[in-house]
Amino acid sequence: MEDTSKIKFSSWWENTAFRLQLRNKIKRDYLTLGIPVIAAVLVAIFAFQTGYVSLAPYSATVSAIAQSQASQNQNLYLIVVAVPIIAFGPYVVDNSVSMRRKARYQKDFADFLFELSELVRGGIDPSRALLTLSEGTTGSITKFVKTAAKQMQVGLTFEQAFQNLGNSIESDLAKRYADLVIQASYSGGSVANLIQKASIDMGTFLALDREKKSGLSQYTVVLYTGQVVMIALCAIMVVEFIPQIAQLSQIGAAGLGGLLGTSDLGDVNIERDFFFLVIINGFLGGLVIGKISEGKIKHGLKHSLVLILIALIAWNGFVLPSLTGPQNVTITVVSTDTTGVAGFPLQDALVVSVTNLKGQPVVSAPVTFTVSGGGSANPRVVSTDTSGQASTKITLGAAPGNYVVVISVGNSAINVTITAD
């Protein structure tokens, strides 16, 4: 049994995790995965309960409401990405650090075996050679070698101490070669040659493993590229293609109301749905990368977190700014009818002009027209032309009275009142 009181840890976290595992049989994964997952669930519940995020249907009837919902959408995106980072981040960091540490241990253990074989070849028995090496430095496994030497000094045999040394490295490969050295010490004969061959064989195995991972890295690049391409395609769909399709929802006003009903594609938050799509694709794609490149799905969690972070950055950096349109613009009504007949389109189109703070026309700005009381605008969303103008045809509701047309561009909006006789 290894004397755990002599083991030194590089951090209080490693020490605490080891003591808990030793005393309570708690697996390390319970600390790095179980607790963070519970914390992530609590964060998500808190965000929804406090109203920080919402899954309410999208609506853009008034600019202030549009701003609030756009803010909630952005908050939702942050939570969607933050929850898996909180849940899996500690595990990913701990697993990545453990794998790098394990790789250093295995390399230094192979070098240690070679130095051990050289001392044995010089006529020193294996136990004395281990004590000699413990007086110097053996890289990252120095503390384990010194612990094994101390165990021999307090009465453990070379075989017991060397087996504990192999177990301390937490590598199945190191354990196998440690057992091989122990068997060599039992067999007699040319022990030095057997240990040296074990060292060379272990070094060759590690080199082949590194070469295999390097060869598989091309698939990692391909899958990362695929995620970036998908984000780009979804962004183009949301920013350029979908807004044009949304205008077709106004065909109902031209006589196809029975076919399309009262639905309006502009009220569907397609931008949010596409974001969820790229997030899911990124998370699952990361797991596939882990399975292909490192043989286990759990090793792909780090790639999953990176890919969903890329999606969040791209969405907040390119998609959302394009959808919100110019900020702090001036909207001016160029021409419109102030009265009309209930249930019928106005005779003249409603034309508006959009300018920036310097009075210059704003080109390609999405202008949204929304009519209260059952009225409609055809089209509802129009991009300004080269002169900064946009126009639409207003149809009043069936009941006489006043109808308010809300004209919004980004965070700016004005109201126009039209009376129906």
C-alpha positions as CSV (number, residue, x, y, z in Angstrom):
1,M,0.0,0.0,0.0
2,E,1.3,3.4,-1.0
3,D,2.1,5.8,1.9
4,T,-0.2,8.7,0.9
5,S,1.1,10.9,3.7
6,K,4.3,11.3,1.6
7,I,2.6,12.4,-1.6
8,K,2.9,16.1,-2.4
9,F,0.3,17.8,-4.6
10,S,0.8,20.9,-6.8
11,S,-2.4,22.5,-5.6
12,W,-4.9,22.4,-2.8
13,W,-7.6,21.3,-5.3
14,E,-5.6,18.1,-6.2
15,N,-5.0,17.5,-2.5
16,T,-8.7,17.9,-1.6
17,A,-9.9,15.8,-4.5
18,F,-7.5,13.0,-3.6
19,R,-8.4,13.0,0.1
20,L,-12.2,12.9,-0.7
21,Q,-11.7,10.1,-3.1
22,L,-9.5,8.2,-0.6
23,R,-11.8,8.5,2.4
24,N,-15.2,8.5,0.7
25,K,-14.6,6.5,-2.5
26,I,-15.7,9.6,-4.5
27,K,-14.7,9.6,-8.1
28,R,-13.0,12.7,-9.4
29,D,-15.6,13.0,-12.1
30,Y,-18.3,13.6,-9.5
31,L,-16.4,16.7,-8.3
32,T,-15.6,18.1,-11.8
33,L,-18.8,17.2,-13.6
34,G,-21.6,16.4,-11.2
35,I,-21.5,19.6,-9.1
36,P,-21.0,22.0,-12.1
37,V,-24.0,20.4,-13.9
38,I,-26.2,21.1,-10.9
39,A,-24.9,24.6,-10.8
40,A,-25.6,25.1,-14.5
41,V,-29.2,23.9,-14.1
42,L,-29.7,26.3,-11.2
43,V,-28.3,29.2,-13.3
44,A,-30.8,28.4,-16.1
45,I,-33.7,28.2,-13.7
46,F,-32.8,31.5,-12.1
47,A,-32.4,33.2,-15.5
48,F,-36.0,32.2,-16.5
49,Q,-37.6,32.8,-13.2
50,T,-36.2,36.3,-12.9
51,G,-37.2,37.2,-16.5
52,Y,-33.6,37.7,-17.6
53,V,-34.4,35.4,-20.6
54,S,-37.7,34.5,-22.2
55,L,-39.0,32.1,-24.9
56,A,-42.0,34.2,-25.6
57,P,-43.0,34.5,-29.3
58,Y,-41.3,37.3,-31.1
59,S,-43.3,40.5,-31.9
60,A,-42.2,43.9,-33.2
61,T,-45.3,46.0,-32.9
62,V,-43.6,48.8,-31.1
63,S,-39.9,49.8,-31.1
64,A,-39.6,49.7,-27.3
65,I,-41.0,46.1,-27.3
66,A,-38.7,45.2,-30.1
67,Q,-35.7,46.5,-28.2
68,S,-36.8,44.6,-25.1
69,Q,-37.2,41.3,-27.0
70,A,-34.0,41.8,-28.8
71,S,-32.3,42.2,-25.5
72,Q,-34.0,39.1,-24.1
73,N,-32.9,37.2,-27.2
74,Q,-29.3,38.2,-26.7
75,N,-29.6,37.3,-23.0
76,L,-31.0,33.9,-24.1
77,Y,-28.0,33.3,-26.4
78,L,-25.7,34.1,-23.5
79,I,-27.5,31.6,-21.2
80,V,-27.6,28.9,-23.9
81,V,-23.8,29.1,-24.2
82,A,-23.1,29.8,-20.6
83,V,-25.0,26.8,-19.2
84,P,-22.9,24.1,-21.0
85,I,-19.7,26.1,-20.2
86,I,-20.6,26.1,-16.5
87,A,-21.7,22.4,-16.7
88,F,-18.7,21.0,-18.6
89,G,-16.0,23.7,-18.3
90,P,-14.5,22.4,-15.0
91,Y,-14.5,18.8,-16.3
92,V,-12.9,19.9,-19.6
93,V,-10.2,21.9,-17.9
94,D,-9.4,19.1,-15.4
95,N,-9.5,16.4,-18.1
96,S,-7.2,18.5,-20.4
97,V,-4.7,19.2,-17.6
98,S,-4.8,15.5,-16.6
99,M,-4.1,14.3,-20.2
100,R,-1.2,16.7,-20.6
101,R,0.2,15.7,-17.2
102,K,-0.2,12.0,-18.1
103,A,1.6,12.5,-21.4
104,R,4.6,14.2,-19.5
105,Y,4.6,11.4,-16.9
106,Q,4.6,8.7,-19.6
107,K,7.5,10.3,-21.5
108,D,9.5,10.9,-18.3
109,F,8.8,7.3,-17.1
110,A,10.2,5.9,-20.4
111,D,13.3,8.1,-19.9
112,F,13.5,6.9,-16.3
113,L,13.5,3.3,-17.4
114,F,16.4,4.0,-19.8
115,E,18.5,5.6,-17.0
116,L,17.6,2.7,-14.7
117,S,18.8,0.2,-17.3
118,E,22.1,2.1,-17.7
119,L,22.8,1.9,-14.0
120,V,21.9,-1.8,-13.8
121,R,24.1,-2.4,-16.8
122,G,26.9,-0.8,-14.8
123,G,26.6,-3.5,-12.2
124,I,24.2,-1.8,-9.7
125,D,21.2,-3.9,-8.7
126,P,17.7,-2.4,-9.5
127,S,16.9,-1.4,-6.0
128,R,20.1,0.5,-5.5
129,A,19.7,2.0,-9.0
130,L,16.3,3.3,-8.0
131,L,17.7,4.9,-4.8
132,T,20.5,6.5,-6.8
133,L,18.0,8.0,-9.3
134,S,15.9,9.4,-6.5
135,E,18.7,11.6,-5.4
136,G,18.6,13.5,-8.7
137,T,15.8,14.7,-10.9
138,T,13.7,12.6,-13.2
139,G,11.5,15.3,-14.7
140,S,7.8,15.3,-13.8
141,I,7.9,12.0,-12.0
142,T,10.6,13.0,-9.6
143,K,8.2,13.2,-6.6
144,F,6.9,9.6,-7.4
145,V,10.5,8.3,-7.7
146,K,11.4,9.9,-4.4
147,T,8.3,8.5,-2.7
148,A,9.2,5.0,-4.0
149,A,12.7,5.3,-2.7
150,K,11.4,6.4,0.8
151,Q,9.1,3.4,0.8
152,M,12.1,1.1,0.2
153,Q,13.9,2.8,3.0
154,V,11.1,2.0,5.4
155,G,11.0,-1.7,4.5
156,L,9.1,-2.2,1.3
157,T,10.7,-4.4,-1.3
158,F,11.9,-3.1,-4.7
159,E,9.0,-4.9,-6.4
160,Q,6.4,-3.3,-4.1
161,A,7.9,0.2,-4.4
162,F,8.2,0.0,-8.1
163,Q,4.6,-1.2,-8.5
164,N,3.5,1.8,-6.4
165,L,5.6,4.0,-8.7
166,G,3.7,2.7,-11.7
167,N,0.3,3.1,-10.0
168,S,1.2,6.7,-9.0
169,I,1.5,7.8,-12.6
170,E,-2.1,6.9,-13.3
171,S,-1.3,5.5,-16.7
172,D,-2.2,1.9,-17.8
173,L,0.8,2.0,-20.1
174,A,3.1,2.9,-17.2
175,K,1.6,0.2,-15.0
176,R,2.2,-2.5,-17.7
177,Y,5.8,-1.5,-18.2
178,A,6.3,-1.3,-14.4
179,D,5.1,-4.8,-14.1
180,L,7.4,-5.8,-16.9
181,V,10.4,-4.4,-15.0
182,I,9.3,-6.2,-11.9
183,Q,9.1,-9.5,-13.8
184,A,12.5,-8.8,-15.3
185,S,14.0,-8.4,-11.8
186,Y,12.6,-11.8,-10.8
187,S,13.9,-13.6,-13.9
188,G,17.6,-12.9,-13.4
189,G,19.9,-12.9,-16.4
190,S,20.3,-9.7,-18.4
191,V,18.0,-7.5,-16.4
192,A,19.5,-4.3,-17.9
193,N,18.7,-5.4,-21.4
194,L,15.1,-6.2,-20.5
195,I,14.6,-2.8,-18.9
196,Q,16.2,-1.0,-21.8
197,K,14.0,-2.8,-24.3
198,A,11.0,-1.9,-22.1
199,S,12.1,1.8,-22.3
200,I,12.6,1.7,-26.0
201,D,9.3,-0.1,-26.6
202,M,7.4,2.4,-24.5
203,G,9.0,5.3,-26.2
204,T,8.1,3.8,-29.6
205,F,4.5,3.3,-28.5
206,L,4.2,7.0,-27.4
207,A,5.8,8.2,-30.6
208,L,3.3,6.2,-32.7
209,D,0.4,7.5,-30.6
210,R,1.5,11.1,-31.2
211,E,1.8,10.4,-34.9
212,K,-1.6,8.9,-35.0
213,K,-3.2,11.9,-33.3
214,S,-1.3,14.2,-35.6
215,G,-2.6,12.3,-38.6
216,L,-6.2,12.6,-37.3
217,S,-5.9,16.4,-36.7
218,Q,-6.9,17.0,-40.4
219,Y,-10.4,15.7,-39.5
220,T,-10.5,18.2,-36.6
221,V,-9.8,21.0,-39.1
222,V,-12.5,19.7,-41.5
223,L,-15.1,19.6,-38.8
224,Y,-14.2,23.0,-37.5
225,T,-14.4,24.4,-41.0
226,G,-17.8,22.7,-41.4
227,Q,-19.1,24.5,-38.3
228,V,-17.8,27.9,-39.6
229,V,-19.4,27.3,-43.0
230,M,-22.7,26.4,-41.4
231,I,-22.7,29.5,-39.3
232,A,-22.0,31.6,-42.4
233,L,-24.8,29.9,-44.3
234,C,-27.3,30.4,-41.5
235,A,-26.2,34.0,-41.1
236,I,-26.8,34.7,-44.8
237,M,-30.2,33.0,-44.6
238,V,-31.2,35.1,-41.6
239,V,-29.8,38.5,-42.7
240,E,-30.4,38.4,-46.5
241,F,-32.8,35.6,-47.6
242,I,-35.4,35.2,-44.8
243,P,-36.3,38.9,-44.7
244,Q,-37.2,38.8,-48.4
245,I,-39.3,35.6,-47.9
246,A,-41.0,37.2,-44.9
247,Q,-42.5,39.8,-47.3
248,L,-44.5,37.0,-49.0
249,S,-46.6,36.7,-45.8
250,Q,-48.3,39.9,-47.0
251,I,-49.7,38.2,-50.0
252,G,-52.8,37.4,-47.9
253,A,-53.7,41.0,-48.3
254,A,-53.8,40.6,-52.1
255,G,-56.5,37.9,-52.0
256,L,-54.8,34.7,-50.8
257,G,-55.9,35.2,-47.2
258,G,-57.8,31.9,-47.3
259,L,-54.6,30.1,-48.2
260,L,-52.2,31.7,-45.8
261,G,-54.6,32.7,-43.1
262,T,-53.5,35.5,-40.9
263,S,-50.0,34.2,-40.4
264,D,-47.1,36.5,-40.8
265,L,-43.6,35.1,-41.4
266,G,-42.2,38.3,-40.0
267,D,-43.5,37.3,-36.6
268,V,-41.5,34.0,-36.5
269,N,-38.2,34.4,-34.8
270,I,-36.3,32.5,-37.4
271,E,-33.0,34.1,-36.3
272,R,-33.3,32.5,-32.9
273,D,-34.2,29.1,-34.3
274,F,-31.1,29.2,-36.6
275,F,-28.9,30.1,-33.6
276,F,-30.2,27.1,-31.8
277,L,-29.4,25.0,-34.9
278,V,-25.8,26.1,-35.1
279,I,-25.4,25.6,-31.3
280,I,-26.7,22.1,-31.4
281,N,-24.5,21.3,-34.5
282,G,-21.4,22.8,-32.8
283,F,-22.0,20.8,-29.6
284,L,-22.5,17.5,-31.4
285,G,-19.8,18.2,-33.9
286,G,-17.3,18.7,-31.0
287,L,-18.2,15.2,-29.6
288,V,-17.6,13.7,-33.0
289,I,-14.2,15.4,-33.1
290,G,-13.3,13.9,-29.7
291,K,-14.4,10.4,-30.8
292,I,-12.4,10.6,-34.1
293,S,-9.2,12.3,-32.8
294,E,-8.9,10.9,-29.3
295,G,-11.0,7.8,-29.3
296,K,-13.5,8.9,-26.6
297,I,-16.6,11.2,-26.9
298,K,-15.8,12.8,-23.5
299,H,-12.6,14.2,-25.0
300,G,-14.7,16.1,-27.5
301,L,-16.4,18.3,-24.9
302,K,-13.6,20.8,-25.1
303,H,-14.2,21.1,-28.9
304,S,-17.9,21.4,-28.3
305,L,-17.4,24.4,-25.9
306,V,-15.1,26.1,-28.4
307,L,-17.5,25.6,-31.3
308,I,-20.5,27.0,-29.5
309,L,-18.4,30.0,-28.4
310,I,-17.5,30.6,-32.0
311,A,-21.2,30.5,-32.8
312,L,-22.0,33.0,-30.1
313,I,-19.3,35.4,-31.2
314,A,-20.3,35.2,-34.8
315,W,-24.0,35.7,-34.0
316,N,-23.4,38.7,-31.7
317,G,-20.7,40.2,-34.0
318,F,-22.4,39.8,-37.4
319,V,-26.0,38.7,-37.3
320,L,-27.6,40.7,-34.6
321,P,-26.1,44.1,-35.7
322,S,-27.4,43.4,-39.2
323,L,-30.9,42.7,-37.9
324,T,-31.2,45.6,-35.6
325,G,-30.3,48.1,-38.4
326,P,-28.9,51.5,-38.0
327,Q,-29.1,53.2,-34.6
328,N,-30.2,56.7,-33.8
329,V,-31.6,57.5,-37.2
330,T,-34.2,60.1,-38.2
331,I,-37.5,58.8,-39.7
332,T,-39.5,61.3,-41.7
333,V,-42.9,60.8,-43.4
334,V,-42.6,62.0,-47.0
335,S,-46.2,61.3,-48.1
336,T,-49.3,59.5,-46.9
337,D,-53.1,59.7,-46.7
338,T,-54.4,60.8,-43.3
339,T,-57.9,59.4,-44.0
340,G,-59.3,56.4,-45.7
341,V,-62.2,54.0,-46.0
342,A,-62.4,51.2,-43.4
343,G,-61.5,47.8,-44.8
344,F,-59.8,49.2,-47.9
345,P,-56.3,50.2,-48.9
346,L,-55.3,53.8,-48.8
347,Q,-55.2,55.5,-52.2
348,D,-51.6,56.7,-51.9
349,A,-48.6,54.7,-50.6
350,L,-47.0,55.6,-47.2
351,V,-43.5,56.9,-48.0
352,V,-40.8,57.5,-45.4
353,S,-37.3,58.8,-45.5
354,V,-34.5,57.6,-43.2
355,T,-31.4,59.7,-42.6
356,N,-28.5,59.6,-40.1
357,L,-27.5,62.2,-37.6
358,K,-25.7,64.2,-40.3
359,G,-28.8,64.3,-42.5
360,Q,-27.4,61.8,-45.0
361,P,-29.7,59.1,-46.5
362,V,-29.3,55.6,-44.9
363,V,-29.3,53.0,-47.6
364,S,-30.5,49.3,-47.2
365,A,-31.9,50.0,-43.8
366,P,-34.8,47.6,-42.9
367,V,-38.0,49.7,-42.2
368,T,-40.8,47.9,-40.4
369,F,-44.4,49.1,-40.8
370,T,-47.0,47.8,-38.2
371,V,-50.7,48.8,-38.2
372,S,-52.8,48.6,-35.1
373,G,-56.4,47.5,-34.9
374,G,-56.4,44.8,-37.6
375,G,-54.9,46.9,-40.4
376,S,-51.9,45.7,-42.4
377,A,-48.9,46.9,-44.4
378,N,-47.9,45.4,-47.7
379,P,-44.9,44.8,-47.5
380,R,-44.4,45.0,-43.8
381,V,-40.6,45.2,-44.0
382,V,-38.9,47.3,-46.7
383,S,-35.3,48.2,-47.2
384,T,-34.5,51.8,-48.0
385,D,-33.4,52.6,-51.6
386,T,-30.4,54.7,-52.6
387,S,-32.2,57.9,-51.6
388,G,-33.0,56.5,-48.2
389,Q,-36.7,56.1,-48.9
390,A,-39.1,53.2,-48.3
391,S,-42.7,52.8,-49.2
392,T,-45.6,50.5,-48.4
393,K,-49.3,50.2,-49.0
394,I,-51.5,50.5,-45.9
395,T,-54.9,48.7,-45.6
396,L,-57.1,49.9,-42.8
397,G,-59.1,47.6,-40.5
398,A,-62.8,46.8,-41.0
399,A,-64.0,49.1,-38.2
400,P,-64.1,53.0,-38.5
401,G,-61.8,54.9,-36.2
402,N,-58.2,55.8,-35.8
403,Y,-55.4,53.5,-36.8
404,V,-51.8,53.9,-35.7
405,V,-49.0,53.0,-38.0
406,V,-45.7,52.3,-36.2
407,I,-42.7,52.9,-38.4
408,S,-39.4,51.6,-36.9
409,V,-35.8,51.3,-37.9
410,G,-33.6,49.7,-35.4
411,N,-34.2,51.5,-32.1
412,S,-35.9,54.5,-33.7
413,A,-39.6,54.7,-34.3
414,I,-42.4,57.2,-35.1
415,N,-46.2,56.9,-35.2
416,V,-48.6,58.0,-37.9
417,T,-52.3,58.2,-37.2
418,I,-54.8,57.5,-40.0
419,T,-58.6,57.9,-39.6
420,A,-61.0,55.4,-41.2
421,D,-64.5,56.5,-42.1
